[in-house]
């Protein structure tokens, strides 16, 4: 059925109609008093969503732009960076650091696994001369659906003295994250995830520990420069021409998030994740992340049944039900499929998606108890 596409991918995610209507309005001047009033609300509400007292910068870019903004304002050539890698996006931190001339070391885990805090503690204990300047890590790894214990890991990094630089692209809004309380030094995210607006904006918040390192950066980025953005935030402005209509949509989306309450927003995502994982198990499929405690609340990665390919699953569920699920990335391409529960998603969407997945698998010849997944997700959501 045309024009009823539902995205169950890690991003872009579904956008509320009220937000789209705001975005569709004629652009306003980005140096106008009208836009400054919007920016005042946006900057204040971003602090609420990020649970921070520090300024939150907004870049006109994808989430990767904010990742660049994080490291390109901290790293000098020859700095030592430790990257904790769960998958593709953990590796992206390492690549960005290397592009700035850093010496990068990795602690990498198998697909679906998370970083053991004691492994990190032991490695940092070996760094007696405090040569490791920055530790990069991922809260919710979009490529696998694994989620690190950021609170514990960042406390270990703080004890060592290095800076923690965290990818919260698919965790902010969806998962509890308290950068001020947990000692996260730099945290980034992106608009097309839990914020319920289209791609094109990215976010960064840095604490005073990170600012002291920024001040020692010999060649900070021009476009991503923290100093320029801090000055603009304090003046309810932007340093460069922003994506005006996306800011207008963000203003509306943040209003909706605040109305629901960030704690309730987090709880809804956790509830949807648990229900989806239970339904997938009921159908008899294997989850990439085995333990629920290590699972992202944003994205669930699933192995296909033996004899049925990921491309066939994705093609059939799209053609028959206009639901889009994501493929795996890089080495996981065509080996797993990923179902997003991120942003503007409700119970109805999950029940429909599991019903569509059951019908797809049945059509492709998978033998299972028809209705088992739907019955399970209805029961789980009713708890």
C-alpha positions as CSV (number, residue, x, y, z in Angstrom):
1,X,0.0,0.0,0.0
2,X,1.6,3.3,-1.1
3,X,2.2,6.2,1.3
4,X,2.0,4.0,4.4
5,X,5.6,3.2,4.9
6,X,6.6,2.6,8.5
7,X,10.3,2.8,9.4
8,X,11.5,0.2,11.9
9,X,15.2,1.0,11.4
10,X,17.8,2.8,13.6
11,X,17.2,6.0,11.7
12,X,15.6,7.9,10.2
13,X,12.8,7.1,12.6
14,X,9.1,8.0,12.3
15,X,8.3,11.7,12.6
16,X,5.0,13.0,14.2
17,X,2.7,14.7,11.8
18,X,2.7,17.8,14.0
19,X,6.4,18.1,13.7
20,X,6.3,17.6,9.9
21,X,3.8,20.4,9.6
22,X,6.1,22.7,11.5
23,X,9.0,21.8,9.2
24,X,6.8,22.4,6.1
25,X,6.3,26.0,7.0
26,X,8.0,28.7,5.0
27,X,11.6,29.4,6.3
28,X,12.2,32.4,8.5
29,X,15.4,34.4,8.8
30,X,18.0,32.8,10.9
31,X,19.1,36.2,12.3
32,X,15.6,37.3,13.1
33,X,14.2,37.9,16.6
34,X,11.6,35.2,15.8
35,X,14.2,32.6,15.2
36,X,16.2,33.7,18.3
37,X,13.1,33.0,20.5
38,X,12.9,29.5,19.0
39,X,16.6,29.0,19.7
40,X,16.1,30.1,23.4
41,X,13.5,27.4,23.8
42,X,15.5,24.8,21.9
43,X,18.7,25.3,23.9
44,X,16.8,25.3,27.2
45,X,14.8,22.1,26.4
46,X,17.9,20.3,25.1
47,X,19.4,20.8,28.6
48,X,16.3,19.1,30.0
49,X,16.5,16.2,27.6
50,X,20.3,15.7,28.1
51,X,19.9,16.1,31.8
52,X,22.7,18.6,32.0
53,X,23.5,22.1,33.2
54,X,26.0,22.6,30.4
55,X,25.2,24.2,27.1
56,X,24.1,21.8,24.3
57,X,25.4,22.7,20.9
58,X,23.4,22.0,17.7
59,X,25.3,21.3,14.5
60,X,23.7,21.2,11.0
61,X,25.1,17.7,10.3
62,X,24.5,14.0,10.8
63,X,25.5,12.4,14.1
64,X,29.0,11.7,12.6
65,X,29.5,15.5,12.4
66,X,29.1,15.7,16.2
67,X,31.6,12.8,16.6
68,X,34.0,14.9,14.5
69,X,33.2,17.9,16.6
70,X,34.0,16.0,19.8
71,X,37.4,14.8,18.8
72,X,38.6,17.5,16.5
73,X,38.4,20.0,19.3
74,X,40.4,17.8,21.8
75,X,43.1,15.9,20.0
76,X,46.6,17.0,19.2
77,X,48.9,14.9,17.0
78,X,50.4,12.1,18.9
79,X,47.8,12.0,21.7
80,X,46.9,8.5,22.9
81,X,43.3,7.5,22.5
82,X,41.7,4.3,23.8
83,X,38.6,3.2,21.8
84,X,36.1,0.8,23.3
85,X,34.6,-1.0,20.3
86,X,31.3,-2.9,20.1
87,X,30.8,-2.6,16.4
88,X,30.8,-0.2,13.4
89,X,30.2,3.0,15.3
90,X,32.8,2.3,18.0
91,X,35.2,1.8,15.2
92,X,34.2,5.2,13.8
93,X,35.5,6.9,16.9
94,X,38.9,5.2,16.3
95,X,38.9,6.3,12.6
96,X,38.2,9.9,13.5
97,X,40.9,10.0,16.1
98,X,43.4,8.5,13.7
99,X,42.5,11.2,11.1
100,X,43.7,13.8,13.7
101,X,47.0,12.1,14.1
102,X,46.2,10.3,17.4
103,X,47.8,7.0,18.5
104,X,44.7,4.8,18.8
105,X,44.4,1.5,20.8
106,X,41.3,-0.6,20.8
107,X,39.5,-2.8,23.2
108,X,37.2,-4.7,21.0
109,X,34.5,-7.3,21.8
110,X,32.7,-9.9,19.7
111,X,29.4,-9.1,18.0
112,X,26.6,-8.6,20.5
113,X,28.9,-8.3,23.5
114,X,29.7,-5.3,25.7
115,X,32.8,-4.0,27.4
116,X,33.6,-5.7,30.7
117,X,34.3,-2.9,33.2
118,X,37.0,-4.9,34.8
119,X,38.9,-5.2,31.5
120,X,38.8,-1.5,31.1
121,X,39.9,-1.0,34.7
122,X,42.8,-3.3,34.3
123,X,44.0,-1.6,31.1
124,X,43.8,1.9,32.6
125,X,45.6,0.7,35.7
126,X,48.5,-0.3,33.4
127,X,48.7,3.3,32.2
128,X,50.7,4.5,35.2
129,X,52.1,7.5,33.4
130,X,48.6,8.6,32.4
131,X,49.4,8.7,28.7
132,X,45.9,7.8,27.6
133,X,44.2,11.2,27.1
134,X,40.8,10.2,25.8
135,X,38.6,7.1,26.0
136,X,35.9,6.8,23.3
137,X,32.9,4.6,23.8
138,X,29.4,3.9,22.7
139,X,26.3,3.8,24.8
140,X,24.0,2.1,22.3
141,X,25.8,0.4,19.4
142,X,23.5,0.9,16.4
143,X,25.1,-1.9,14.4
144,X,24.5,-4.7,16.9
145,X,22.0,-3.5,19.4
146,X,24.4,-3.9,22.3
147,X,24.5,-1.3,25.1
148,X,27.4,-0.5,27.4
149,X,27.1,0.2,31.1
150,X,28.1,3.8,30.5
151,X,27.7,4.9,34.1
152,X,30.2,2.3,35.4
153,X,32.6,2.7,32.5
154,X,32.7,6.5,32.7
155,X,33.4,6.3,36.5
156,X,36.4,4.1,35.8
157,X,37.6,6.5,33.1
158,X,37.2,9.5,35.6
159,X,39.2,7.6,38.2
160,X,42.1,7.3,35.7
161,X,41.9,10.9,34.7
162,X,41.2,10.5,31.0
163,X,38.3,12.2,29.2
164,X,35.3,10.0,28.4
165,X,33.8,10.8,24.9
166,X,30.5,9.0,24.4
167,X,28.4,8.2,21.4
168,X,24.8,8.6,22.5
169,X,23.4,8.8,19.0
170,X,20.8,6.1,19.4
171,X,20.5,6.3,23.2
172,X,19.6,9.9,24.1
173,X,15.8,10.0,24.7
174,X,15.6,6.2,24.5
175,X,17.8,5.3,27.4
176,X,18.6,6.8,30.8
177,X,21.7,8.9,30.5
178,X,22.8,11.5,33.0
179,X,26.1,13.1,31.9
180,X,26.5,15.5,34.8
181,X,25.7,12.8,37.4
182,X,27.7,10.0,35.7
183,X,30.8,12.0,34.9
184,X,30.5,11.9,31.1
185,X,32.8,14.5,29.7
186,X,31.6,14.7,26.1
187,X,28.3,13.3,24.8
188,X,26.9,13.5,21.3
189,X,23.6,12.5,19.6
190,X,21.6,13.0,16.4
191,X,18.2,14.3,15.4
192,X,16.9,11.4,13.3
193,X,16.9,9.0,16.3
194,X,15.0,9.6,19.5
195,X,14.4,13.2,18.8
196,X,11.7,12.4,16.3
197,X,12.8,14.7,13.5
198,X,14.4,14.1,10.1
199,X,18.2,13.8,9.7
200,X,20.2,16.9,9.6
201,X,21.0,18.1,13.2
202,X,23.5,16.8,15.7
203,X,24.1,17.6,19.3
204,X,27.1,17.9,21.6
205,X,27.5,18.7,25.3
206,X,30.9,19.0,27.0
207,X,31.7,19.6,30.7
208,X,34.4,21.9,32.2
209,X,37.0,19.1,32.2
210,X,36.6,18.7,28.5
211,X,36.8,22.5,28.0
212,X,40.2,22.6,29.7
213,X,41.4,20.0,27.2
214,X,39.8,22.0,24.3
215,X,41.8,25.1,25.4
216,X,45.0,23.0,24.8
217,X,44.0,21.9,21.3
218,X,46.5,23.4,18.9
219,X,44.3,23.2,15.8
220,X,40.6,23.1,16.7
221,X,38.1,22.6,13.9
222,X,36.7,25.7,12.2
223,X,33.1,24.6,11.5
224,X,32.8,22.5,14.6
225,X,34.6,24.9,17.0
226,X,33.2,24.7,20.5
227,X,34.1,28.3,21.3
228,X,32.0,29.6,18.4
229,X,29.0,27.5,19.4
230,X,29.2,28.4,23.1
231,X,29.2,32.1,22.2
232,X,26.2,31.6,19.9
233,X,24.2,29.5,22.4
234,X,24.7,32.2,25.0
235,X,23.4,34.8,22.5
236,X,20.4,32.6,21.3
237,X,22.0,32.4,17.8
238,X,24.1,30.1,15.7
239,X,27.6,30.7,14.3
240,X,26.7,29.7,10.8
241,X,23.6,29.3,8.7
242,X,21.6,26.5,10.3
243,X,18.9,24.1,9.0
244,X,16.2,26.6,10.0
245,X,13.2,24.4,9.3
246,X,14.7,21.5,11.2
247,X,15.2,23.7,14.2
248,X,11.6,24.7,14.0
249,X,10.7,21.0,13.9
250,X,13.0,20.3,16.8
251,X,11.3,23.0,18.9
252,X,8.0,21.1,18.5
253,X,9.5,17.7,19.1
254,X,11.2,18.8,22.3
255,X,7.9,20.3,23.4
256,X,6.3,16.8,22.9
257,X,9.2,15.0,24.7
258,X,8.9,17.4,27.7
259,X,5.1,17.0,27.8
260,X,5.6,13.2,28.0
261,X,8.5,13.6,30.4
262,X,12.0,12.4,29.7
263,X,11.7,9.6,32.4
264,X,8.5,8.4,30.8
265,X,10.1,8.6,27.4
266,X,12.9,6.4,28.6
267,X,10.5,4.0,30.2
268,X,8.4,3.6,27.0
269,X,11.5,2.7,25.0
270,X,12.6,0.1,27.6
271,X,9.1,-1.4,27.7
272,X,9.0,-1.7,23.9
273,X,12.5,-3.2,23.7
274,X,11.6,-5.9,26.3
275,X,8.3,-6.7,24.6
276,X,9.9,-7.0,21.1
277,X,12.8,-9.2,22.4
278,X,10.3,-11.5,24.1
279,X,8.2,-11.8,20.9
280,X,11.3,-12.6,18.8
281,X,12.2,-15.4,21.2
282,X,8.6,-16.7,21.1
283,X,8.8,-17.0,17.3
284,X,12.0,-19.0,17.7
285,X,14.5,-16.6,16.3
286,X,17.9,-15.9,17.8
287,X,18.9,-12.5,19.2
288,X,22.3,-11.0,18.5
289,X,22.5,-9.6,22.1
290,X,21.7,-12.6,24.3
291,X,21.2,-10.9,27.7
292,X,18.4,-8.3,28.1
293,X,20.6,-6.3,30.5
294,X,23.1,-5.7,27.6
295,X,20.5,-4.7,25.1
296,X,19.9,-1.3,23.6
297,X,16.4,0.1,24.0
298,X,16.5,1.5,20.5
299,X,17.5,-1.3,18.1
300,X,17.2,-5.1,18.2
301,X,19.4,-7.2,16.0
302,X,18.1,-10.7,14.9
303,X,19.5,-13.7,13.1
304,X,17.3,-15.1,10.3
305,X,16.0,-18.6,10.5
306,X,18.2,-21.2,8.8
307,X,17.5,-21.4,5.1
308,X,15.8,-18.0,4.9
309,X,17.9,-15.0,3.8
310,X,17.9,-11.5,5.3
311,X,17.3,-9.9,1.9
312,X,14.2,-12.1,1.4
313,X,12.9,-11.1,4.8
314,X,13.5,-7.4,4.2
315,X,12.1,-7.5,0.7
316,X,8.9,-9.4,1.6
317,X,8.0,-7.4,4.7
318,X,8.4,-4.2,2.7
319,X,6.5,-5.4,-0.4
320,X,3.7,-7.0,1.5
321,X,3.3,-4.6,4.5
322,X,5.3,-1.5,3.7
323,X,7.4,-1.9,6.8
324,X,11.2,-1.3,6.5
325,X,13.7,-3.1,8.7
326,X,17.4,-2.6,8.5
327,X,20.1,-4.9,7.2
328,X,23.3,-5.6,9.1
329,X,26.4,-3.5,8.4
330,X,29.8,-4.4,7.0
331,X,30.7,-7.9,8.1
332,X,27.1,-8.4,9.4
333,X,25.4,-7.4,6.0
334,X,22.9,-10.1,5.0
335,X,23.6,-12.0,8.3
336,X,21.3,-10.1,10.6
337,X,18.3,-7.8,10.4
338,X,17.6,-5.0,12.8
339,X,14.3,-3.7,14.1
340,X,14.1,-0.2,15.5
341,X,11.9,0.9,18.4
342,X,13.2,4.4,18.5
343,X,11.4,7.7,18.7
344,X,7.8,8.1,17.7
345,X,6.8,4.4,18.1
346,X,3.7,3.2,20.0
347,X,2.2,-0.2,21.1
348,X,0.2,-0.5,17.9
349,X,3.3,-0.2,15.8
350,X,5.0,-3.0,17.6
351,X,2.0,-5.4,17.4
352,X,1.6,-4.6,13.7
353,X,5.3,-5.1,13.1
354,X,5.5,-8.5,14.8
355,X,2.3,-9.6,12.9
356,X,3.9,-8.6,9.7
357,X,7.2,-10.4,10.6
358,X,5.2,-13.6,11.4
359,X,3.4,-13.4,8.1
360,X,6.6,-12.7,6.2
361,X,8.4,-15.7,7.8
362,X,5.4,-17.9,7.2
363,X,5.3,-17.0,3.5
364,X,9.0,-17.7,3.2
365,X,8.5,-21.2,4.6
366,X,9.6,-20.9,8.2
367,X,8.0,-23.4,10.5
368,X,6.8,-22.0,13.8
369,X,3.6,-21.6,15.9
370,X,1.8,-19.0,14.0
371,X,0.6,-16.2,16.3
372,X,3.2,-16.9,19.0
373,X,5.0,-13.7,18.6
374,X,1.8,-11.6,18.5
375,X,0.4,-13.2,21.5
376,X,3.6,-12.7,23.4
377,X,4.0,-9.0,22.5
378,X,0.4,-8.3,23.5
379,X,0.9,-9.9,26.9
380,X,4.2,-8.1,27.4
381,X,2.8,-4.7,26.5
382,X,-0.1,-5.3,28.9
383,X,2.2,-5.7,31.9
